[in-house]
Amino acid sequence: WGFIAKELGIKPGSPEFHNLKEDTKNKGAKGKSKSNKGKPKLILCKPETSPEDFHGMVASEGIVTMTGGMTSHAALVARQIGKRCIVGAASSGLSVTKDVLSAKDGKKLKTGDIISVDIISGETGAVFLGELPIFTPTKLPEELETILDWADEIAKIKVRANADKRSDTQMAMDFKATGTGLARTEHQFFDVLETVQGMILAENPEARKPFIEEMKNFQKKDFIDLFQTAKGKPVTIRLIDPPLHEFLPKELELREKIWNNSASDHDKTVLRKVLEYQESNPMLGLRGVRLGLLIPELIEMQTSAILEAAIEVQNQGITVIPEIMIPLVGFNNEFQRARTIVDSTAEKVFTVTGKKIDYKVGTMIEIPRAALTADEIAGGEKGAEFFSFGTNDLHQMTLGFSRDDVAKFLPFYLE
């Protein structure tokens, strides 16, 4: 094996090694793995990842990003879906341009070349040229299971899991999580990207209606899966959080089509929307509760999908405990307005179905102002019924650090 780079490594819950192929394409790859009966096994290599890369990350066996730190998007998602991940690899001399991965010593690797990713100690990861042996444990050691059972008997703090799909939820239940603490609905949106883009391109509420209805049907199916798999344990579902431009093609991709005279009228329309939703600092822009208040149909659609799914699963004799999370609240007035939409939508669902179900409405505390005014947000009859602490954004906004850039100076600070 040839050593290529060493950087911050993100390790999922159980130790394993992978024989992998390197691929810089987002949506999967070509080529066959020599050791797995022709099934491609891929490593996703990118400058950085964003929510639109989610399916590419799931399809990969490992992830390598040139930028980012322990709280970057790639690191957070990799932990959730149980993938080996190395972030900030540029610090070790790695770079990726189109379909070429370049190492510090001048080696250039293309799609189909074999590399391996390993977490070699603590939080240190390494990229190797060549094939490492595979070891994938299928269950926790019996002794550890016993210790965890003992801990559950006396634990005051319970552990929930991040889970967006049935498979994630099943794994969480297998590892005895007490519920789902965060289901990110935006990851589900990438399953129906054309429909979501149609909703974004619509110029008015009436034009959005058919797309919103189609999105609701897909969301409802996903929520049914989550509730069925949770089997009576609480499921916290966060309403859409990221800005809408993340669901649209990149500006550069569209401009390249125009420069090459291959752009359709649709491409030009999409580019106008991309520019319309473009922001200097998307993390602090039109996202979370702000987006829901600006386009209330999104809150209505997701609330309907959640509660209709909950009632359908309840009718199957399964206990359902839905919790609706409103993201990025900074002001009590924001929460109250969003909750009013949720509650009024719930009443409509109950009237149409002739059934009722208990549900909670809460928020994620991820803005410093929300942390300081949490008593106001939780106060009154219609106050937040639960809080989830979004420590990632809360740290960024409190300290003034960007999670994608902090790796450039934080190691120096720690030393």
TORKOL-4160 file (C-alpha; in steps of 0.2 Angstrom, whole numbers, padded with zeros to 4 digits, m for minus):
415
<pt num="1" X="0000" Y="0000" Z="0000"/>
<pt num="2" X="0006" Y="0018" Z="m0003"/>
<pt num="3" X="0002" Y="0031" Z="0009"/>
<pt num="4" X="m0006" Y="0047" Z="0001"/>
<pt num="5" X="m0012" Y="0058" Z="0015"/>
<pt num="6" X="m0016" Y="0060" Z="0033"/>
<pt num="7" X="m0029" Y="0072" Z="0040"/>
<pt num="8" X="m0045" Y="0073" Z="0052"/>
<pt num="9" X="m0054" Y="0057" Z="0052"/>
<pt num="10" X="m0073" Y="0054" Z="0056"/>
<pt num="11" X="m0077" Y="0036" Z="0062"/>
<pt num="12" X="m0094" Y="0029" Z="0063"/>
<pt num="13" X="m0099" Y="0018" Z="0078"/>
<pt num="14" X="m0090" Y="0002" Z="0073"/>
<pt num="15" X="m0073" Y="m0001" Z="0067"/>
<pt num="16" X="m0071" Y="m0007" Z="0049"/>
<pt num="17" X="m0059" Y="m0006" Z="0034"/>
<pt num="18" X="m0065" Y="m0004" Z="0016"/>
<pt num="19" X="m0058" Y="m0009" Z="m0001"/>
<pt num="20" X="m0064" Y="0005" Z="m0011"/>
<pt num="21" X="m0063" Y="0014" Z="m0028"/>
<pt num="22" X="m0060" Y="0033" Z="m0029"/>
<pt num="23" X="m0073" Y="0043" Z="m0038"/>
<pt num="24" X="m0076" Y="0061" Z="m0039"/>
<pt num="25" X="m0093" Y="0060" Z="m0047"/>
<pt num="26" X="m0107" Y="0065" Z="m0035"/>
<pt num="27" X="m0120" Y="0052" Z="m0040"/>
<pt num="28" X="m0111" Y="0035" Z="m0041"/>
<pt num="29" X="m0098" Y="0028" Z="m0053"/>
<pt num="30" X="m0092" Y="0016" Z="m0065"/>
<pt num="31" X="m0080" Y="0002" Z="m0064"/>
<pt num="32" X="m0080" Y="m0015" Z="m0055"/>
<pt num="33" X="m0072" Y="m0019" Z="m0038"/>
<pt num="34" X="m0060" Y="m0034" Z="m0039"/>
<pt num="35" X="m0065" Y="m0040" Z="m0022"/>
<pt num="36" X="m0084" Y="m0039" Z="m0022"/>
<pt num="37" X="m0090" Y="m0050" Z="m0037"/>
<pt num="38" X="m0092" Y="m0035" Z="m0049"/>
<pt num="39" X="m0101" Y="m0023" Z="m0037"/>
<pt num="40" X="m0094" Y="m0006" Z="m0038"/>
<pt num="41" X="m0087" Y="0001" Z="m0021"/>
<pt num="42" X="m0084" Y="0019" Z="m0022"/>
<pt num="43" X="m0075" Y="0033" Z="m0012"/>
<pt num="44" X="m0083" Y="0051" Z="m0015"/>
<pt num="45" X="m0069" Y="0064" Z="m0017"/>
<pt num="46" X="m0074" Y="0082" Z="m0018"/>
<pt num="47" X="m0068" Y="0099" Z="m0013"/>
<pt num="48" X="m0083" Y="0100" Z="0000"/>
<pt num="49" X="m0100" Y="0092" Z="0001"/>
<pt num="50" X="m0117" Y="0100" Z="0003"/>
<pt num="51" X="m0135" Y="0093" Z="0006"/>
<pt num="52" X="m0137" Y="0090" Z="m0013"/>
<pt num="53" X="m0123" Y="0077" Z="m0012"/>
<pt num="54" X="m0132" Y="0066" Z="0001"/>
<pt num="55" X="m0137" Y="0052" Z="m0011"/>
<pt num="56" X="m0119" Y="0052" Z="m0018"/>
<pt num="57" X="m0113" Y="0050" Z="0000"/>
<pt num="58" X="m0125" Y="0036" Z="0004"/>
<pt num="59" X="m0119" Y="0027" Z="m0012"/>
<pt num="60" X="m0101" Y="0028" Z="m0007"/>
<pt num="61" X="m0092" Y="0018" Z="0005"/>
<pt num="62" X="m0081" Y="0032" Z="0011"/>
<pt num="63" X="m0079" Y="0051" Z="0009"/>
<pt num="64" X="m0064" Y="0062" Z="0007"/>
<pt num="65" X="m0066" Y="0081" Z="0006"/>
<pt num="66" X="m0052" Y="0094" Z="0003"/>
<pt num="67" X="m0059" Y="0107" Z="0016"/>
<pt num="68" X="m0070" Y="0106" Z="0032"/>
<pt num="69" X="m0067" Y="0101" Z="0050"/>
<pt num="70" X="m0075" Y="0089" Z="0063"/>
<pt num="71" X="m0091" Y="0099" Z="0062"/>
<pt num="72" X="m0092" Y="0101" Z="0043"/>
<pt num="73" X="m0107" Y="0095" Z="0032"/>
<pt num="74" X="m0097" Y="0079" Z="0027"/>
<pt num="75" X="m0092" Y="0075" Z="0044"/>
<pt num="76" X="m0109" Y="0076" Z="0052"/>
<pt num="77" X="m0118" Y="0066" Z="0038"/>
<pt num="78" X="m0104" Y="0053" Z="0038"/>
<pt num="79" X="m0107" Y="0050" Z="0056"/>
<pt num="80" X="m0126" Y="0048" Z="0054"/>
<pt num="81" X="m0125" Y="0036" Z="0039"/>
<pt num="82" X="m0110" Y="0026" Z="0046"/>
<pt num="83" X="m0097" Y="0031" Z="0033"/>
<pt num="84" X="m0078" Y="0033" Z="0035"/>
<pt num="85" X="m0074" Y="0051" Z="0031"/>
<pt num="86" X="m0058" Y="0061" Z="0030"/>
<pt num="87" X="m0060" Y="0080" Z="0030"/>
<pt num="88" X="m0048" Y="0095" Z="0027"/>
<pt num="89" X="m0037" Y="0084" Z="0016"/>
<pt num="90" X="m0030" Y="0099" Z="0007"/>
<pt num="91" X="m0019" Y="0102" Z="0022"/>
<pt num="92" X="m0010" Y="0086" Z="0018"/>
<pt num="93" X="m0007" Y="0091" Z="0000"/>
<pt num="94" X="m0022" Y="0083" Z="m0008"/>
<pt num="95" X="m0032" Y="0092" Z="m0022"/>
<pt num="96" X="m0047" Y="0087" Z="m0033"/>
<pt num="97" X="m0050" Y="0094" Z="m0050"/>
<pt num="98" X="m0064" Y="0087" Z="m0061"/>
<pt num="99" X="m0060" Y="0068" Z="m0061"/>
<pt num="100" X="m0042" Y="0069" Z="m0055"/>
<pt num="101" X="m0036" Y="0067" Z="m0037"/>
<pt num="102" X="m0019" Y="0074" Z="m0035"/>
<pt num="103" X="m0007" Y="0070" Z="m0021"/>
<pt num="104" X="0007" Y="0080" Z="m0013"/>
<pt num="105" X="0021" Y="0069" Z="m0021"/>
<pt num="106" X="0014" Y="0072" Z="m0038"/>
<pt num="107" X="0003" Y="0056" Z="m0040"/>
<pt num="108" X="m0012" Y="0058" Z="m0050"/>
<pt num="109" X="m0027" Y="0047" Z="m0048"/>
<pt num="110" X="m0042" Y="0045" Z="m0059"/>
<pt num="111" X="m0059" Y="0037" Z="m0057"/>
<pt num="112" X="m0056" Y="0018" Z="m0056"/>
<pt num="113" X="m0040" Y="0019" Z="m0047"/>
<pt num="114" X="m0040" Y="0010" Z="m0031"/>
<pt num="115" X="m0038" Y="0019" Z="m0014"/>
<pt num="116" X="m0042" Y="0015" Z="0004"/>
<pt num="117" X="m0048" Y="0025" Z="0018"/>
<pt num="118" X="m0045" Y="0021" Z="0036"/>
<pt num="119" X="m0046" Y="0030" Z="0053"/>
<pt num="120" X="m0029" Y="0025" Z="0060"/>
<pt num="121" X="m0030" Y="0032" Z="0078"/>
<pt num="122" X="m0042" Y="0043" Z="0087"/>
<pt num="123" X="m0047" Y="0057" Z="0075"/>
<pt num="124" X="m0033" Y="0054" Z="0063"/>
<pt num="125" X="m0038" Y="0047" Z="0046"/>
<pt num="126" X="m0027" Y="0041" Z="0031"/>
<pt num="127" X="m0029" Y="0039" Z="0013"/>
<pt num="128" X="m0019" Y="0024" Z="0005"/>
<pt num="129" X="m0015" Y="0020" Z="m0013"/>
<pt num="130" X="m0020" Y="0002" Z="m0016"/>
<pt num="131" X="m0032" Y="m0010" Z="m0007"/>
<pt num="132" X="m0033" Y="m0013" Z="0012"/>
<pt num="133" X="m0041" Y="m0029" Z="0019"/>
<pt num="134" X="m0059" Y="m0028" Z="0024"/>
<pt num="135" X="m0066" Y="m0031" Z="0041"/>
<pt num="136" X="m0084" Y="m0027" Z="0044"/>
<pt num="137" X="m0092" Y="m0032" Z="0061"/>
<pt num="138" X="m0110" Y="m0036" Z="0060"/>
<pt num="139" X="m0115" Y="m0033" Z="0078"/>
<pt num="140" X="m0108" Y="m0026" Z="0095"/>
<pt num="141" X="m0099" Y="m0038" Z="0106"/>
<pt num="142" X="m0110" Y="m0047" Z="0118"/>
<pt num="143" X="m0101" Y="m0039" Z="0133"/>
<pt num="144" X="m0104" Y="m0022" Z="0127"/>
<pt num="145" X="m0122" Y="m0026" Z="0124"/>
<pt num="146" X="m0123" Y="m0031" Z="0142"/>
<pt num="147" X="m0115" Y="m0015" Z="0149"/>
<pt num="148" X="m0127" Y="m0004" Z="0138"/>
<pt num="149" X="m0142" Y="m0014" Z="0145"/>
<pt num="150" X="m0136" Y="m0010" Z="0163"/>
<pt num="151" X="m0133" Y="0008" Z="0158"/>
<pt num="152" X="m0151" Y="0009" Z="0151"/>
<pt num="153" X="m0158" Y="0004" Z="0168"/>
<pt num="154" X="m0151" Y="0019" Z="0177"/>
<pt num="155" X="m0149" Y="0032" Z="0164"/>
<pt num="156" X="m0157" Y="0049" Z="0166"/>
<pt num="157" X="m0152" Y="0055" Z="0149"/>
<pt num="158" X="m0159" Y="0045" Z="0135"/>
<pt num="159" X="m0150" Y="0043" Z="0118"/>
<pt num="160" X="m0160" Y="0046" Z="0102"/>
<pt num="161" X="m0153" Y="0045" Z="0084"/>
<pt num="162" X="m0152" Y="0055" Z="0068"/>
<pt num="163" X="m0162" Y="0045" Z="0055"/>
<pt num="164" X="m0170" Y="0051" Z="0039"/>
<pt num="165" X="m0174" Y="0034" Z="0031"/>
<pt num="166" X="m0182" Y="0017" Z="0036"/>
<pt num="167" X="m0164" Y="0009" Z="0036"/>
<pt num="168" X="m0157" Y="0023" Z="0047"/>
<pt num="169" X="m0171" Y="0021" Z="0059"/>
<pt num="170" X="m0170" Y="0002" Z="0060"/>
<pt num="171" X="m0151" Y="0003" Z="0063"/>
<pt num="172" X="m0155" Y="0015" Z="0077"/>
<pt num="173" X="m0168" Y="0004" Z="0085"/>
<pt num="174" X="m0156" Y="m0011" Z="0083"/>
<pt num="175" X="m0144" Y="m0001" Z="0094"/>
<pt num="176" X="m0157" Y="0003" Z="0106"/>
<pt num="177" X="m0160" Y="0021" Z="0103"/>
<pt num="178" X="m0175" Y="0028" Z="0113"/>
<pt num="179" X="m0181" Y="0037" Z="0097"/>
<pt num="180" X="m0177" Y="0048" Z="0083"/>
<pt num="181" X="m0170" Y="0065" Z="0088"/>
<pt num="182" X="m0168" Y="0072" Z="0071"/>
<pt num="183" X="m0176" Y="0067" Z="0054"/>
<pt num="184" X="m0170" Y="0080" Z="0041"/>
<pt num="185" X="m0184" Y="0082" Z="0028"/>
<pt num="186" X="m0172" Y="0090" Z="0016"/>
<pt num="187" X="m0163" Y="0074" Z="0013"/>
<pt num="188" X="m0179" Y="0067" Z="0007"/>
<pt num="189" X="m0182" Y="0081" Z="m0005"/>
<pt num="190" X="m0167" Y="0075" Z="m0016"/>
<pt num="191" X="m0177" Y="0060" Z="m0020"/>
<pt num="192" X="m0189" Y="0070" Z="m0030"/>
<pt num="193" X="m0178" Y="0084" Z="m0035"/>
<pt num="194" X="m0187" Y="0088" Z="m0051"/>
<pt num="195" X="m0203" Y="0091" Z="m0042"/>
<pt num="196" X="m0194" Y="0102" Z="m0029"/>
<pt num="197" X="m0187" Y="0112" Z="m0043"/>
<pt num="198" X="m0204" Y="0114" Z="m0051"/>
<pt num="199" X="m0210" Y="0121" Z="m0034"/>
<pt num="200" X="m0196" Y="0133" Z="m0033"/>
<pt num="201" X="m0198" Y="0139" Z="m0051"/>
<pt num="202" X="m0217" Y="0142" Z="m0049"/>
<pt num="203" X="m0221" Y="0161" Z="m0049"/>
<pt num="204" X="m0236" Y="0161" Z="m0037"/>
<pt num="205" X="m0245" Y="0150" Z="m0024"/>
<pt num="206" X="m0257" Y="0143" Z="m0037"/>
<pt num="207" X="m0243" Y="0137" Z="m0049"/>
<pt num="208" X="m0234" Y="0129" Z="m0034"/>
<pt num="209" X="m0250" Y="0119" Z="m0029"/>
<pt num="210" X="m0247" Y="0103" Z="m0040"/>
<pt num="211" X="m0229" Y="0102" Z="m0035"/>
<pt num="212" X="m0233" Y="0105" Z="m0017"/>
<pt num="213" X="m0246" Y="0091" Z="m0017"/>
<pt num="214" X="m0233" Y="0079" Z="m0026"/>
<pt num="215" X="m0220" Y="0083" Z="m0013"/>
<pt num="216" X="m0233" Y="0079" Z="0001"/>
<pt num="217" X="m0236" Y="0062" Z="m0006"/>
<pt num="218" X="m0218" Y="0058" Z="m0006"/>
<pt num="219" X="m0215" Y="0065" Z="0011"/>
<pt num="220" X="m0230" Y="0056" Z="0018"/>
<pt num="221" X="m0223" Y="0039" Z="0012"/>
<pt num="222" X="m0206" Y="0042" Z="0020"/>
<pt num="223" X="m0214" Y="0047" Z="0037"/>
<pt num="224" X="m0225" Y="0031" Z="0037"/>
<pt num="225" X="m0209" Y="0022" Z="0035"/>
<pt num="226" X="m0201" Y="0031" Z="0050"/>
<pt num="227" X="m0216" Y="0029" Z="0061"/>
<pt num="228" X="m0218" Y="0011" Z="0057"/>
<pt num="229" X="m0200" Y="0007" Z="0060"/>
<pt num="230" X="m0199" Y="0017" Z="0077"/>
<pt num="231" X="m0213" Y="0006" Z="0084"/>
<pt num="232" X="m0220" Y="0018" Z="0097"/>
<pt num="233" X="m0204" Y="0028" Z="0100"/>
<pt num="234" X="m0204" Y="0047" Z="0097"/>
<pt num="235" X="m0199" Y="0053" Z="0080"/>
<pt num="236" X="m0194" Y="0072" Z="0079"/>
<pt num="237" X="m0196" Y="0078" Z="0061"/>
<pt num="238" X="m0187" Y="0095" Z="0057"/>
<pt num="239" X="m0196" Y="0105" Z="0044"/>
<pt num="240" X="m0186" Y="0111" Z="0029"/>
<pt num="241" X="m0170" Y="0120" Z="0034"/>
<pt num="242" X="m0158" Y="0124" Z="0020"/>
<pt num="243" X="m0160" Y="0138" Z="0007"/>
<pt num="244" X="m0169" Y="0134" Z="m0009"/>
<pt num="245" X="m0154" Y="0137" Z="m0020"/>
<pt num="246" X="m0147" Y="0121" Z="m0013"/>
<pt num="247" X="m0160" Y="0112" Z="m0023"/>
<pt num="248" X="m0155" Y="0120" Z="m0039"/>
<pt num="249" X="m0141" Y="0117" Z="m0051"/>
<pt num="250" X="m0125" Y="0127" Z="m0049"/>
<pt num="251" X="m0123" Y="0144" Z="m0057"/>
<pt num="252" X="m0107" Y="0139" Z="m0066"/>
<pt num="253" X="m0115" Y="0123" Z="m0073"/>
<pt num="254" X="m0129" Y="0133" Z="m0081"/>
<pt num="255" X="m0117" Y="0147" Z="m0087"/>
<pt num="256" X="m0106" Y="0134" Z="m0096"/>
<pt num="257" X="m0121" Y="0128" Z="m0105"/>
<pt num="258" X="m0125" Y="0146" Z="m0111"/>
<pt num="259" X="m0107" Y="0148" Z="m0116"/>
<pt num="260" X="m0107" Y="0132" Z="m0126"/>
<pt num="261" X="m0124" Y="0137" Z="m0134"/>
<pt num="262" X="m0132" Y="0121" Z="m0127"/>
<pt num="263" X="m0143" Y="0130" Z="m0114"/>
<pt num="264" X="m0162" Y="0127" Z="m0116"/>
<pt num="265" X="m0175" Y="0140" Z="m0112"/>
<pt num="266" X="m0178" Y="0130" Z="m0096"/>
<pt num="267" X="m0160" Y="0132" Z="m0091"/>
<pt num="268" X="m0161" Y="0150" Z="m0093"/>
<pt num="269" X="m0176" Y="0151" Z="m0082"/>
<pt num="270" X="m0167" Y="0141" Z="m0069"/>
<pt num="271" X="m0152" Y="0152" Z="m0070"/>
<pt num="272" X="m0163" Y="0167" Z="m0066"/>
<pt num="273" X="m0170" Y="0158" Z="m0051"/>
<pt num="274" X="m0153" Y="0153" Z="m0045"/>
<pt num="275" X="m0147" Y="0172" Z="m0046"/>
<pt num="276" X="m0164" Y="0177" Z="m0037"/>
<pt num="277" X="m0160" Y="0165" Z="m0023"/>
<pt num="278" X="m0141" Y="0168" Z="m0022"/>
<pt num="279" X="m0135" Y="0174" Z="m0005"/>
<pt num="280" X="m0119" Y="0181" Z="0001"/>
<pt num="281" X="m0120" Y="0171" Z="0017"/>
<pt num="282" X="m0133" Y="0157" Z="0015"/>
<pt num="283" X="m0131" Y="0151" Z="0033"/>
<pt num="284" X="m0138" Y="0167" Z="0039"/>
<pt num="285" X="m0150" Y="0170" Z="0025"/>
<pt num="286" X="m0167" Y="0164" Z="0019"/>
<pt num="287" X="m0169" Y="0146" Z="0027"/>
<pt num="288" X="m0177" Y="0137" Z="0041"/>
<pt num="289" X="m0192" Y="0146" Z="0049"/>
<pt num="290" X="m0189" Y="0161" Z="0038"/>
<pt num="291" X="m0192" Y="0151" Z="0022"/>
<pt num="292" X="m0208" Y="0143" Z="0030"/>
<pt num="293" X="m0215" Y="0160" Z="0034"/>
<pt num="294" X="m0211" Y="0167" Z="0017"/>
<pt num="295" X="m0219" Y="0151" Z="0009"/>
<pt num="296" X="m0231" Y="0145" Z="0021"/>
<pt num="297" X="m0237" Y="0131" Z="0009"/>
<pt num="298" X="m0221" Y="0122" Z="0014"/>
<pt num="299" X="m0226" Y="0121" Z="0033"/>
<pt num="300" X="m0243" Y="0116" Z="0028"/>
<pt num="301" X="m0238" Y="0103" Z="0016"/>
<pt num="302" X="m0225" Y="0095" Z="0029"/>
<pt num="303" X="m0237" Y="0096" Z="0043"/>
<pt num="304" X="m0251" Y="0087" Z="0033"/>
<pt num="305" X="m0239" Y="0074" Z="0028"/>
<pt num="306" X="m0232" Y="0071" Z="0045"/>
<pt num="307" X="m0249" Y="0070" Z="0054"/>
<pt num="308" X="m0258" Y="0060" Z="0040"/>
<pt num="309" X="m0244" Y="0048" Z="0040"/>
<pt num="310" X="m0245" Y="0047" Z="0059"/>
<pt num="311" X="m0264" Y="0043" Z="0059"/>
<pt num="312" X="m0262" Y="0030" Z="0045"/>
<pt num="313" X="m0249" Y="0021" Z="0055"/>
<pt num="314" X="m0259" Y="0023" Z="0071"/>
<pt num="315" X="m0274" Y="0015" Z="0062"/>
<pt num="316" X="m0262" Y="0000" Z="0060"/>
<pt num="317" X="m0262" Y="m0002" Z="0078"/>
<pt num="318" X="m0244" Y="0005" Z="0080"/>
<pt num="319" X="m0242" Y="0019" Z="0093"/>
<pt num="320" X="m0235" Y="0035" Z="0085"/>
<pt num="321" X="m0227" Y="0049" Z="0094"/>
<pt num="322" X="m0224" Y="0063" Z="0081"/>
<pt num="323" X="m0214" Y="0079" Z="0086"/>
<pt num="324" X="m0213" Y="0093" Z="0074"/>
<pt num="325" X="m0197" Y="0104" Z="0075"/>
<pt num="326" X="m0197" Y="0122" Z="0068"/>
<pt num="327" X="m0179" Y="0126" Z="0063"/>
<pt num="328" X="m0168" Y="0142" Z="0065"/>
<pt num="329" X="m0180" Y="0151" Z="0077"/>
<pt num="330" X="m0172" Y="0167" Z="0084"/>
<pt num="331" X="m0188" Y="0176" Z="0089"/>
<pt num="332" X="m0203" Y="0171" Z="0099"/>
<pt num="333" X="m0214" Y="0179" Z="0086"/>
<pt num="334" X="m0207" Y="0168" Z="0073"/>
<pt num="335" X="m0211" Y="0152" Z="0082"/>
<pt num="336" X="m0228" Y="0158" Z="0086"/>
<pt num="337" X="m0232" Y="0162" Z="0068"/>
<pt num="338" X="m0225" Y="0146" Z="0062"/>
<pt num="339" X="m0234" Y="0136" Z="0076"/>
<pt num="340" X="m0251" Y="0144" Z="0071"/>
<pt num="341" X="m0248" Y="0137" Z="0054"/>
<pt num="342" X="m0244" Y="0120" Z="0061"/>
<pt num="343" X="m0259" Y="0120" Z="0072"/>
<pt num="344" X="m0272" Y="0126" Z="0060"/>
<pt num="345" X="m0266" Y="0113" Z="0047"/>
<pt num="346" X="m0267" Y="0100" Z="0060"/>
<pt num="347" X="m0285" Y="0104" Z="0063"/>
<pt num="348" X="m0289" Y="0103" Z="0045"/>
<pt num="349" X="m0281" Y="0085" Z="0044"/>
<pt num="350" X="m0291" Y="0080" Z="0059"/>
<pt num="351" X="m0307" Y="0086" Z="0051"/>
<pt num="352" X="m0304" Y="0077" Z="0035"/>
<pt num="353" X="m0298" Y="0061" Z="0042"/>
<pt num="354" X="m0310" Y="0061" Z="0057"/>
<pt num="355" X="m0296" Y="0055" Z="0068"/>
<pt num="356" X="m0285" Y="0065" Z="0080"/>
<pt num="357" X="m0267" Y="0061" Z="0086"/>
<pt num="358" X="m0257" Y="0070" Z="0100"/>
<pt num="359" X="m0241" Y="0079" Z="0093"/>
<pt num="360" X="m0229" Y="0091" Z="0100"/>
<pt num="361" X="m0221" Y="0107" Z="0092"/>
<pt num="362" X="m0204" Y="0113" Z="0097"/>
<pt num="363" X="m0189" Y="0121" Z="0090"/>
<pt num="364" X="m0170" Y="0119" Z="0087"/>
<pt num="365" X="m0160" Y="0131" Z="0098"/>
<pt num="366" X="m0146" Y="0136" Z="0086"/>
<pt num="367" X="m0146" Y="0155" Z="0086"/>
<pt num="368" X="m0138" Y="0163" Z="0102"/>
<pt num="369" X="m0153" Y="0175" Z="0104"/>
<pt num="370" X="m0164" Y="0160" Z="0105"/>
<pt num="371" X="m0154" Y="0152" Z="0119"/>
<pt num="372" X="m0155" Y="0168" Z="0128"/>
<pt num="373" X="m0173" Y="0170" Z="0126"/>
<pt num="374" X="m0178" Y="0152" Z="0127"/>
<pt num="375" X="m0190" Y="0156" Z="0142"/>
<pt num="376" X="m0200" Y="0167" Z="0130"/>
<pt num="377" X="m0200" Y="0154" Z="0116"/>
<pt num="378" X="m0206" Y="0140" Z="0128"/>
<pt num="379" X="m0218" Y="0152" Z="0138"/>
<pt num="380" X="m0237" Y="0152" Z="0137"/>
<pt num="381" X="m0250" Y="0139" Z="0131"/>
<pt num="382" X="m0243" Y="0139" Z="0113"/>
<pt num="383" X="m0225" Y="0139" Z="0118"/>
<pt num="384" X="m0212" Y="0127" Z="0112"/>
<pt num="385" X="m0215" Y="0110" Z="0120"/>
<pt num="386" X="m0197" Y="0104" Z="0117"/>
<pt num="387" X="m0180" Y="0110" Z="0113"/>
<pt num="388" X="m0167" Y="0102" Z="0103"/>
<pt num="389" X="m0150" Y="0110" Z="0103"/>
<pt num="390" X="m0141" Y="0113" Z="0086"/>
<pt num="391" X="m0124" Y="0114" Z="0093"/>
<pt num="392" X="m0116" Y="0115" Z="0076"/>
<pt num="393" X="m0124" Y="0132" Z="0071"/>
<pt num="394" X="m0124" Y="0138" Z="0089"/>
<pt num="395" X="m0106" Y="0136" Z="0090"/>
<pt num="396" X="m0103" Y="0144" Z="0073"/>
<pt num="397" X="m0114" Y="0159" Z="0077"/>
<pt num="398" X="m0107" Y="0161" Z="0095"/>
<pt num="399" X="m0089" Y="0160" Z="0091"/>
<pt num="400" X="m0089" Y="0167" Z="0073"/>
<pt num="401" X="m0081" Y="0152" Z="0066"/>
<pt num="402" X="m0086" Y="0144" Z="0050"/>
<pt num="403" X="m0087" Y="0125" Z="0051"/>
<pt num="404" X="m0080" Y="0123" Z="0034"/>
<pt num="405" X="m0065" Y="0134" Z="0036"/>
<pt num="406" X="m0061" Y="0132" Z="0055"/>
<pt num="407" X="m0049" Y="0118" Z="0051"/>
<pt num="408" X="m0037" Y="0130" Z="0043"/>
<pt num="409" X="m0033" Y="0139" Z="0060"/>
<pt num="410" X="m0041" Y="0129" Z="0074"/>
<pt num="411" X="m0027" Y="0116" Z="0076"/>
<pt num="412" X="m0015" Y="0130" Z="0078"/>
<pt num="413" X="m0026" Y="0137" Z="0092"/>
<pt num="414" X="m0027" Y="0120" Z="0101"/>
<pt num="415" X="m0008" Y="0118" Z="0100"/>
